[in-house]
Amino acid sequence: MQPIPTDPTTGEFVNGGIKEQTAQVLKNLAEVLRATGSGFSSVASVSVFLRDMNDFKDMNEVYAEKFGEHKPARATVAVAGLPKGALIEISCIAQAADLRK
């Protein structure tokens, strides 16, 4: 699962702009977290890479809805380019559940 806005069933980017792409990246991250027995409440740090810093407000609106009251450390930076021309990429560090149980 890539931390870019691809739909895992088609492998294609979701239609729309930064809000739609942010929502898809967060869905993809949720699946990765779920696979480790974790979730957004276990995220300690987030790195957001934006192709255009003018998209920050719209990205932040979608991001805030997903994380709610949980406020992990976050860095947001503008980058010259992202894989496949994505508008956004997000990575995070989270505590995984102990899957040995």
Residue frames as qw, qx, qy, qz and C-alpha x, y, z in Angstrom:
[[0.000, 0.891, 0.454, 0.000, 0.00, 0.00, 0.00],
 [0.460, 0.299, 0.005, 0.836, 1.53, 3.28, -1.08],
 [0.179, -0.605, -0.432, 0.644, 1.28, 6.50, 0.95],
 [0.065, 0.141, -0.328, -0.932, 0.08, 8.29, -2.19],
 [0.542, 0.235, 0.314, -0.744, -3.53, 8.71, -3.40],
 [0.339, 0.145, -0.812, -0.453, -3.96, 5.46, -5.31],
 [0.820, -0.122, 0.111, -0.549, -7.10, 3.39, -5.06],
 [0.345, -0.392, 0.853, 0.006, -5.88, -0.08, -4.02],
 [0.719, 0.308, 0.602, -0.162, -8.52, -1.82, -6.13],
 [0.648, 0.749, 0.134, 0.012, -7.57, -0.08, -9.40],
 [0.714, -0.159, 0.134, 0.669, -4.03, 1.14, -8.76],
 [0.261, 0.596, 0.284, 0.704, -5.10, 4.48, -10.20],
 [0.078, 0.010, -0.329, 0.941, -5.23, 7.92, -8.60],
 [0.098, 0.641, 0.702, -0.295, -8.57, 8.99, -7.18],
 [0.207, 0.646, 0.380, 0.628, -10.38, 11.69, -9.12],
 [0.301, -0.920, -0.250, -0.029, -10.39, 15.21, -7.75],
 [0.224, 0.808, -0.301, 0.455, -7.99, 17.61, -6.13],
 [0.178, 0.429, -0.701, 0.542, -6.06, 17.85, -2.90],
 [0.600, -0.249, 0.408, -0.642, -9.03, 17.05, -0.63],
 [0.949, 0.126, -0.077, -0.278, -9.83, 13.83, -2.46],
 [0.671, 0.434, -0.541, 0.262, -6.17, 12.85, -2.69],
 [0.109, -0.456, 0.634, -0.615, -5.63, 13.55, 1.02],
 [0.791, -0.146, 0.263, -0.532, -8.66, 11.45, 1.94],
 [0.933, 0.244, -0.253, -0.079, -7.36, 8.53, -0.16],
 [0.403, 0.495, -0.636, 0.433, -3.84, 8.72, 1.30],
 [0.364, -0.364, 0.569, -0.642, -5.34, 8.65, 4.80],
 [0.923, 0.017, 0.048, -0.382, -7.52, 5.65, 3.85],
 [0.786, 0.388, -0.457, 0.147, -4.39, 3.88, 2.61],
 [0.108, 0.473, -0.654, 0.580, -2.53, 4.70, 5.83],
 [0.680, -0.263, 0.331, -0.600, -5.49, 3.48, 7.88],
 [0.959, 0.143, -0.184, -0.164, -5.22, 0.10, 6.14],
 [0.556, 0.439, -0.578, 0.405, -1.50, -0.14, 6.86],
 [0.218, -0.418, 0.555, -0.685, -2.10, 0.78, 10.50],
 [0.847, -0.118, 0.120, -0.505, -4.97, -1.71, 10.77],
 [0.869, 0.273, -0.411, 0.019, -2.75, -4.48, 9.38],
 [0.390, 0.336, -0.647, 0.563, -0.37, -3.92, 12.29],
 [0.454, -0.537, -0.687, 0.183, -3.19, -3.89, 14.83],
 [0.256, -0.283, -0.211, 0.900, -2.84, -0.15, 15.20],
 [0.162, 0.809, 0.540, 0.163, -4.79, 2.98, 14.28],
 [0.227, 0.741, 0.019, 0.631, -4.53, 6.74, 14.01],
 [0.529, -0.819, 0.036, -0.217, -4.62, 7.10, 17.80],
 [0.862, -0.344, 0.162, 0.335, -1.26, 5.28, 17.94],
 [0.597, 0.616, 0.051, 0.511, 0.46, 7.65, 15.49],
 [0.546, -0.604, -0.121, 0.568, 3.34, 9.56, 17.08],
 [0.144, -0.562, 0.295, 0.759, 4.66, 11.50, 14.09],
 [0.626, 0.626, 0.464, 0.031, 3.43, 12.45, 10.61],
 [0.237, -0.382, 0.386, 0.806, 5.31, 13.81, 7.61],
 [0.524, 0.709, 0.443, -0.162, 3.21, 15.47, 4.91],
 [0.347, -0.215, 0.477, 0.778, 4.74, 16.21, 1.53],
 [0.418, 0.753, 0.399, -0.314, 2.80, 18.65, -0.65],
 [0.575, 0.332, 0.394, 0.636, 3.53, 19.50, -4.26],
 [0.050, 0.592, 0.157, 0.789, 2.01, 22.94, -3.65],
 [0.214, -0.161, -0.638, 0.722, 2.00, 24.59, -0.23],
 [0.349, -0.075, -0.081, -0.931, -1.09, 26.54, -1.32],
 [0.658, -0.203, -0.636, -0.349, -2.95, 23.23, -0.78],
 [0.207, 0.115, -0.771, 0.591, -2.13, 23.25, 2.95],
 [0.420, -0.047, 0.317, -0.849, -5.48, 24.64, 4.13],
 [0.807, 0.075, -0.253, -0.528, -7.57, 22.09, 2.21],
 [0.627, 0.167, -0.744, 0.162, -5.25, 19.21, 3.14],
 [0.050, 0.165, -0.676, 0.716, -5.33, 20.25, 6.79],
 [0.621, -0.077, 0.093, -0.775, -9.13, 20.28, 6.83],
 [0.871, 0.065, -0.420, -0.247, -9.30, 16.62, 5.70],
 [0.494, 0.248, -0.704, 0.446, -6.36, 15.65, 7.95],
 [0.198, -0.230, 0.506, -0.807, -7.98, 17.24, 11.02],
 [0.790, -0.083, -0.092, -0.600, -11.24, 15.34, 10.42],
 [0.836, 0.119, -0.535, 0.010, -9.36, 12.02, 10.38],
 [0.460, 0.170, -0.642, 0.590, -7.13, 12.64, 13.40],
 [0.477, -0.736, -0.433, -0.210, -9.75, 14.45, 15.50],
 [0.449, -0.879, 0.116, -0.110, -8.49, 15.30, 18.98],
 [0.856, -0.243, 0.217, 0.402, -5.32, 13.23, 18.55],
 [0.270, 0.949, -0.159, -0.034, -2.51, 15.60, 17.56],
 [0.884, -0.122, 0.131, 0.432, 0.70, 13.74, 16.66],
 [0.250, -0.630, 0.298, 0.672, 3.85, 15.71, 15.88],
 [0.668, 0.604, 0.419, 0.115, 3.71, 16.81, 12.25],
 [0.222, -0.480, 0.360, 0.769, 5.99, 18.30, 9.64],
 [0.606, 0.677, 0.416, -0.039, 4.61, 19.59, 6.35],
 [0.291, -0.510, 0.415, 0.695, 6.97, 20.46, 3.53],
 [0.642, 0.682, -0.013, -0.352, 6.67, 21.47, -0.09],
 [0.631, -0.225, 0.638, 0.380, 8.47, 19.23, -2.56],
 [0.155, 0.449, -0.485, -0.734, 9.35, 19.59, -6.23],
 [0.633, 0.130, -0.566, -0.513, 7.68, 16.34, -7.22],
 [0.617, -0.200, 0.655, -0.386, 6.00, 13.20, -5.91],
 [0.279, -0.027, 0.926, 0.253, 5.58, 9.69, -7.37],
 [0.207, 0.477, 0.806, 0.284, 3.25, 9.54, -10.38],
 [0.008, 0.405, 0.209, 0.890, 2.60, 13.30, -10.12],
 [0.395, -0.613, -0.671, 0.138, 0.68, 13.01, -6.84],
 [0.090, -0.807, -0.024, -0.583, -0.35, 16.21, -5.07],
 [0.499, -0.655, 0.385, -0.416, 0.38, 14.71, -1.64],
 [0.723, 0.073, -0.670, 0.151, 2.26, 11.94, 0.13],
 [0.514, -0.673, 0.265, -0.461, 1.98, 11.19, 3.85],
 [0.652, 0.101, -0.715, 0.231, 4.13, 8.97, 6.02],
 [0.540, -0.682, 0.138, -0.473, 3.75, 8.28, 9.71],
 [0.320, 0.237, -0.843, 0.362, 5.38, 6.56, 12.65],
 [0.701, -0.403, -0.031, -0.587, 3.02, 4.66, 14.92],
 [0.292, -0.331, 0.851, -0.286, 3.20, 2.11, 17.66],
 [0.599, 0.022, -0.681, -0.420, 2.08, -1.25, 16.39],
 [0.817, -0.383, 0.160, -0.401, 0.11, -3.66, 18.53],
 [0.260, -0.435, 0.862, -0.010, 1.93, -6.70, 19.86],
 [0.756, 0.233, -0.333, -0.513, 0.92, -9.23, 17.20],
 [0.301, 0.273, -0.904, 0.136, 2.63, -12.10, 19.01],
 [0.411, -0.051, 0.632, -0.656, -0.32, -12.47, 21.40]]
